[in-house]
Amino acid sequence: MKVQESFTVSEPRAEIWAFFQDIARVARCMPGVEDVEVIDEENSRVTITQSLGPLSATFDTRMKITKRVDLELIEFQATGRTVRGANGNVRATNTVRLEDAPDGGTLISLDADVALGGMLGAVGSKVVARQADQITAAFARALELELGGTTATAAPGEDETDGATGWRRLTGRGKS
């Protein structure tokens, strides 16, 4: 399943690029992350819990950065299996692109090709797409807070309220 998301943050591209080079900082902004082990500059291991429709699962995930183009692009692969909750596995190829936003700041575009197996694969692409919207919106807001900036804005047509709901549902944190 293909997933595409984008959002704009107020910080300049160089600052966002530096942020994405620090896996531990990125993980602090990702809803559902419970633990991160940075193995080396290209590899990490992440424990993350996500809900898809009525199912919830905790994944032991291995991530490998496969390509970097300074200030423009990061590609990485993630493979994981469930260690708690609904049985399944995940495999994803991800691309994060950075561009100067027309009104200043940085446009962050995320493209992913995600494959879910087991019970999780049965929930359907609409549920996965809705969850991706929520996680991206929550990540965008957390990134802005981490960098001390203003609130990130969703791309035109995206519902900015979904992310806050998703963040609270996934982590139990946030304002009501």
Secondary structure, DSSP 8 states (H G I E B T S, - for coil): -EEEEEEEESS-HHHHHHHHT-HHHHHHHSTTEEEEEE-SSSEEEEEEEEEETTEEEEEEEEEEEEEEETTTEEEEEEEEEEEEES-EEEEEEEEEEEEE-TTSSEEEEEEEEEEEEEGGGGG-HHHHHHHHHHHHHHHHHHHHHHHT----EE-TT--THHHHHHHHHHHS-S--
